[in-house]
């Protein structure tokens, strides 16, 4: 599919573009259509869209496609200026080939190979950053008074370069047990490093606790990265952020006369204190900078009685774009992540647009930018809401919809956070399905997608993943497919449409999301955070 796609010609429900017919094509009771879903996925994940990076021609095509769809369904623009576009100012930062990083111990200097031993960048909006600092191992790099945990103790790490373990400390009585908390996210680790006055921070990658292989680190943090424009040009962040590969980290500890596994074990105890590694890191990051105006796409079905209250459906439209320095297939198409979610958003918009009369509350459809860059589009919306947070009833996020078939269960990521779980249980029960808590809570998925930014400002946010018990499949088949996707396709050019895509499960989940949203939109209930949720105080 190599033809130019600029005039997409969405006429009602039609798309002028051929598509592979999904196995088991079906329509739901409410008219959700697997064939239309497949057509949207095929367009959005085509090579023509170049991986949908912010600031690329792929963004222009994606914005045109979504605008065409929303307009075709006669939904109102969600932006006060009468357009479907909420402008999101971003700055693009690309580390050039002149960048380098070396480890220095005494008279010995070792230059690490970019992409193999380390990945490093700066979020400071400057053309060049120099780093020269002593490496200090700070365990998990966590300060959590509520768990009586402080990895820094009374050690001053100002001007140091911190080395941190990925994820949370592995305790049964704290940090959610098996479930990752925000303390385990890489975003938190860089934030606390800046708060401590560190010059730099590196996270040690390990596949199991990170939840993805090293190749994902290279693919996700290579090429151009983005951040929101800030008045201080991000000078409050550490000068250099990055990752060390497991092999490079183990060699680093060995060179310091330390055993990595022993130090890792010591870091799992509250008595841990930072350990100087007797090594300096010297790095130079040279950047190419550009300012862009990216876009959140937003459409609205205005409520018939209380239009100032809204239910929000969310999906991120962006992926990782095209990596010009990569040989062979260098387009990160992002079919599953997240052309599926955007396709679901478009289908829900179509079904809602056919309601007559409209629900009493408004329903908004929001496709956000730069999720892959750190949830930037959703963070911008949360800071500049088109409907105030206090008037936003709930947010339902769709990031990677089921491509494997129908299930007898549905996975709720962050189960127990809010009363939306109870609503989901009622709707799923009508489908003959049960709710399942996240089978991989240690990977912290609740903090890794756009719903998190809405939760942070108090909006009850719901995120469901595919179930794991698939109709007609043996026990364990669902977990195997999930693991296979992460190992083979997650954040790789191979995330393309497969011949085996089976979208009946996607229709099933969208039916769940539709009925949940419709019940909220036609009623007057306000979902509540649970007593144990860290977001309750924000509501």
VOGUVEX-667808 format. One record per residue (C-alpha): z, x, y. Coordinates in steps of 0.02 Angstrom, whole numbers, padded with zeros to 5 digits, always signed. Layout:
residues N
ZXY ...
//
This chain:
residues 539
+00000+00000+00000 -00066+00113+00136 -00137-00007+00264 -00070-00023+00440 +00060-00160+00458 +00086-00210+00638 +00042-00394+00647 +00146-00458+00503 +00095-00639+00519 +00252-00725+00455 +00200-00906+00464 +00348-01012+00413 +00390-00940+00243 +00228-00847+00213 +00200-00660+00219 +00024-00591+00228 +00047-00452+00102 +00032-00437-00085 +00185-00404-00191 +00239-00373-00368 +00304-00534-00443 +00487-00511-00490 +00537-00544-00669 +00609-00719-00690 +00547-00788-00523 +00654-00934-00470 +00712-01044-00329 +00892-01095-00304 +00954-01272-00274 +00947-01236-00088 +00772-01163-00095 +00811-00977-00094 +00654-00898-00166 +00646-00737-00268 +00460-00714-00234 +00488-00716-00046 +00632-00594-00068 +00519-00475-00163 +00385-00485-00029 +00510-00438+00106 +00578-00293+00003 +00403-00229-00032 +00356-00228+00152 +00517-00151+00216 +00524-00015+00083 +00339+00029+00091 +00283+00205+00137 +00208+00125+00292 +00384+00100+00361 +00426+00283+00329 +00606+00255+00272 +00656+00152+00426 +00745+00289+00523 +00811+00245+00696 +00696+00306+00833 +00545+00317+00719 +00385+00213+00705 +00472+00133+00556 +00603+00060+00673 +00466-00017+00781 +00386-00096+00628 +00552-00158+00561 +00599-00234+00729 +00428-00319+00741 +00444-00386+00564 +00616-00460+00594 +00570-00530+00764 +00416-00611+00687 +00524-00688+00550 +00658-00756+00666 +00530-00825+00787 +00430-00901+00644 +00585-00994+00586 +00615-01055+00764 +00785-00973+00776 +00850-00937+00950 +00862-00758+01013 +01041-00700+00995 +01036-00589+01148 +01073-00666+01319 +00914-00589+01392 +00810-00705+01283 +00758-00572+01156 +00807-00541+00976 +00851-00360+01019 +01021-00292+01066 +00985-00118+01133 +01092+00019+01055 +01090+00187+01149 +01089+00331+01025 +01072+00518+01039 +00974+00607+00903 +01033+00781+00852 +00930+00896+00740 +00996+01065+00685 +00853+01190+00690 +00808+01321+00560 +00890+01451+00673 +01060+01382+00626 +01165+01484+00504 +01340+01503+00431 +01430+01654+00359 +01599+01688+00277 +01683+01849+00335 +01826+01935+00243 +01871+02106+00309 +01708+02204+00315 +01620+02090+00192 +01502+01956+00255 +01419+01823+00148 +01288+01708+00221 +01287+01540+00132 +01125+01451+00092 +01104+01293+00194 +01089+01142+00083 +01154+01236-00069 +01323+01310-00022 +01354+01204+00132 +01289+01072+00250 +01345+01085+00431 +01309+01000+00596 +01384+00963+00764 +01401+00792+00844 +01426+00872+01014 +01277+00832+01123 +01236+01012+01167 +01091+01126+01126 +01199+01261+01045 +01371+01277+00966 +01455+01438+00908 +01600+01437+00787 +01715+01582+00742 +01879+01533+00664 +02001+01565+00524 +01985+01451+00373 +02142+01355+00327 +02159+01242+00175 +02249+01082+00227 +02244+00988+00062 +02179+00813+00091 +02199+00831+00280 +02298+00669+00291 +02437+00614+00408 +02505+00446+00348 +02683+00410+00407 +02689+00245+00312 +02672+00344+00151 +02787+00485+00209 +02638+00603+00200 +02590+00746+00315 +02474+00882+00253 +02497+00984+00413 +02687+00990+00420 +02735+01097+00572 +02584+01214+00556 +02480+01234+00714 +02295+01225+00665 +02224+01224+00841 +02067+01332+00844 +02064+01346+00654 +01926+01289+00537 +01998+01166+00412 +01951+01150+00229 +01993+00979+00155 +01981+00891-00012 +01878+00732-00023 +01961+00562-00051 +02147+00516-00047 +02293+00607-00125 +02298+00545-00307 +02464+00453-00306 +02510+00295-00399 +02641+00240-00272 +02540+00267-00112 +02366+00261-00035 +02317+00108-00135 +02342+00189-00304 +02169+00202-00380 +02088+00122-00228 +02029+00232-00085 +02101+00198+00086 +02024+00246+00252 +02120+00410+00241 +02000+00461+00104 +01842+00436+00205 +01750+00585+00279 +01751+00498+00448 +01941+00499+00452 +01950+00682+00402 +01841+00737+00546 +01938+00623+00665 +02108+00696+00618 +02037+00873+00630 +01985+00838+00810 +02155+00761+00846 +02239+00920+00783 +02131+01029+00897 +02036+01114+00756 +01876+01208+00795 +01789+01148+00638 +01814+01051+00477 +01733+01061+00305 +01758+00942+00159 +01747+01008-00019 +01622+00904-00115 +01662+00850-00292 +01552+00720-00372 +01683+00609-00454 +01804+00587-00308 +01661+00581-00181 +01570+00448-00280 +01399+00533-00267 +01318+00699-00315 +01291+00849-00200 +01107+00803-00177 +01163+00650-00080 +01258+00760+00043 +01101+00863+00074 +00991+00710+00092 +01111+00614+00204 +01154+00755+00325 +00989+00847+00334 +00861+00817+00469 +00901+00716+00624 +01071+00634+00639 +01125+00506+00767 +01278+00454+00862 +01318+00330+00998 +01303+00396+01174 +01474+00434+01247 +01526+00486+01424 +01601+00651+01361 +01448+00693+01254 +01563+00698+01102 +01651+00854+01166 +01812+00782+01097 +01749+00808+00919 +01769+00972+00826 +01629+01096+00862 +01562+01099+00684 +01580+00971+00544 +01517+00992+00368 +01536+01003+00180 +01557+01147+00059 +01483+01128-00114 +01607+01137-00257 +01539+01305-00311 +01550+01381-00137 +01728+01316-00115 +01785+01387-00281 +01710+01556-00237 +01796+01548-00067 +01967+01519-00147 +01936+01652-00278 +01895+01778-00142 +02063+01737-00063 +02151+01771-00227 +02184+01586-00256 +02142+01469-00398 +02054+01313-00332 +02124+01197-00466 +02301+01258-00438 +02285+01231-00251 +02211+01059-00279 +02358+01014-00390 +02480+01078-00259 +02394+00970-00127 +02436+00814-00228 +02621+00835-00185 +02711+00785-00025 +02785+00960-00010 +02614+01041+00013 +02592+01156+00163 +02429+01225+00236 +02366+01387+00159 +02272+01521+00257 +02121+01579+00158 +02105+01753+00236 +01926+01717+00282 +01836+01679+00443 +01687+01566+00459 +01556+01613+00587 +01421+01487+00623 +01288+01451+00751 +01212+01278+00763 +01059+01258+00873 +01004+01082+00911 +00855+00985+00967 +00914+00832+01064 +00835+00667+01110 +00900+00503+01178 +00833+00344+01104 +00862+00159+01125 +00881+00089+00951 +00900-00095+00910 +01012-00220+00826 +00909-00375+00787 +01000-00539+00809 +00950-00722+00793 +01052-00880+00811 +01055-01057+00745 +01155-01142+00882 +01296-01253+00825 +01283-01439+00858 +01465-01464+00912 +01554-01298+00944 +01413-01174+00978 +01534-01045+01049 +01609-01017+00874 +01500-00922+00751 +01482-00864+00572 +01397-00694+00561 +01281-00635+00422 +01252-00447+00428 +01136-00319+00345 +01084-00146+00402 +00897-00121+00420 +00895+00070+00430 +00881+00204+00298 +00857+00393+00301 +00677+00403+00359 +00557+00544+00312 +00614+00723+00287 +00466+00829+00342 +00538+00989+00269 +00546+00915+00093 +00404+00952-00026 +00328+00811-00128 +00389+00634-00100 +00487+00649+00061 +00503+00466+00112 +00674+00389+00085 +00609+00212+00059 +00779+00128+00038 +00720-00018-00068 +00891-00061-00138 +00982+00018+00010 +00952-00089+00108 +00785-00178+00105 +00868-00297-00018 +01004-00344+00107 +00878-00370+00248 +00770-00476+00133 +00925-00581+00096 +00962-00598+00281 +00785-00659+00315 +00793-00785+00171 +00961-00853+00229 +00890-00869+00405 +00745-00970+00334 +00857-01088+00236 +00977-01116+00381 +00832-01148+00500 +00780-01297+00394 +00948-01386+00414 +00939-01547+00514 +01057-01574+00598 +01121-01399+00627 +01301-01359+00573 +01439-01390+00700 +01467-01203+00724 +01333-01075+00763 +01265-00959+00629 +01204-00786+00679 +01094-00665+00583 +01122-00484+00630 +01019-00336+00566 +01106-00178+00627 +01042-00003+00655 +01109+00167+00603 +01226+00115+00463 +01176+00271+00370 +01231+00375+00520 +01410+00311+00515 +01403+00122+00544 +01343+00150+00723 +01248-00013+00749 +01391-00121+00688 +01516-00018+00788 +01410-00045+00945 +01402-00232+00911 +01590-00239+00881 +01617-00152+01048 +01485-00260+01136 +01493-00426+01043 +01370-00565+01081 +01504-00686+01021 +01683-00629+01057 +01782-00571+00905 +01908-00709+00934 +01768-00837+00919 +01685-00756+00768 +01747-00853+00618 +01695-00727+00485 +01568-00592+00445 +01475-00587+00279 +01395-00419+00244 +01248-00385+00128 +01219-00203+00081 +01126-00179-00082 +01094-00346-00169 +01085-00372-00356 +00919-00311-00431 +00971-00320-00615 +00984-00506-00657 +01108-00650-00667 +01292-00619-00695 +01443-00720-00748 +01551-00634-00618 +01538-00567-00442 +01621-00409-00377 +01726-00426-00219 +01746-00261-00129 +01916-00258-00045 +01981-00407-00142 +02144-00470-00071 +02102-00428+00109 +02078-00607+00170 +02071-00791+00126 +01882-00776+00114 +01916-00726-00066 +01985-00901-00098 +01828-00980-00025 +01720-00864-00130 +01818-00912-00286 +01786-01097-00254 +01599-01072-00229 +01582-00950-00374 +01677-01074-00484 +01545-01206-00448 +01418-01078-00509 +01517-01051-00668 +01565-00875-00612 +01727-00783-00587 +01780-00656-00456 +01803-00476-00506 +01891-00341-00406 +01796-00182-00370 +01783-00082-00533 +01769+00079-00432 +01904+00061-00297 +01924+00249-00288 +01755+00261-00201 +01815+00164-00048 +01666+00049-00030 +01762-00065+00089 +01761+00075+00217 +01579+00125+00188 +01477-00020+00254 +01458-00124+00411 +01591-00255+00373 +01721-00119+00407 +01677-00114+00593 +01702-00302+00606 +01866-00291+00511 +01927-00158+00632 +01916-00283+00777 +02002-00420+00676 +01855-00522+00611 +01885-00571+00428 +01745-00477+00341 +01678-00512+00167 +01578-00393+00059 +01524-00433-00118 +01432-00321-00240 +01338-00365-00398 +01444-00423-00543 +01455-00317-00700 +01438-00445-00840 +01252-00481-00852 +01184-00630-00948 +01101-00574-01109 +01159-00394-01091 +01288-00299-01195 +01460-00256-01130 +01457-00107-01012 +01273-00126-00969 +01310-00170-00787 +01421-00018-00758 +01287+00091-00837 +01153+00026-00719 +01265+00052-00568 +01304+00231-00620 +01120+00265-00654 +01072+00207-00480 +01202+00319-00397 +01150+00470-00501 +00962+00447-00491 +00917+00350-00333 +01059+00336-00207 +01000+00413-00041 +00849+00489-00126 +00661+00460-00107 +00664+00378-00279 +00752+00223-00208 +00590+00125-00222 +00545-00042-00301 +00549-00029-00490 +00441-00133-00606 +00600-00197-00690 +00676-00274-00533 +00749-00442-00583 +00796-00543-00430 +00875-00696-00510 +01046-00616-00481 +01002-00587-00299 +00962-00771-00280 +01126-00813-00367 +01227-00705-00246 +01134-00769-00093 +01173-00945-00149 +01357-00894-00147 +01344-00820+00027 +01248-00971+00091 +01375-01097+00028 +01520-00994+00094 +01441-00982+00267 +01389-01164+00268 +01565-01223+00226 +01634-01120+00369 +01496-01176+00488 +01518-01362+00451 +01709-01358+00447 +01846-01306+00566 +01944-01184+00458 +01982-01006+00517 +01995-00877+00378 +02150-00769+00388 +02191-00590+00341 +02318-00570+00203 +02495-00516+00245 +02462-00344+00168 +02296-00312+00257 +02292-00169+00382 +02178-00278+00491 +02294-00428+00509 +02368-00370+00674 +02195-00361+00754 +02154-00545+00731 
//
